[in-house]
Amino acid sequence: CTHGLQNLKSFSLLELCQTNDRKRVAAKFYSFLVLKKQLALELSQGAPYADIIASVGPKFNTI
């Protein structure tokens, strides 16, 4: 379901994980990697240990 995501340009892993424990943060990080591999997301990171920014990938609407 992509309700409300059509106009979304990018989002931050740090923002998604602000109130989560380590286990949930690790699960979201892994999900980012899986979605990147499936070309649903594009990921960028300015420096090592910096926030990871996700944006819509070429297959975002097909998965």
Order of alpha helices (4+ residues) and beta strands (2+ residues): beta-alpha-alpha-beta-beta
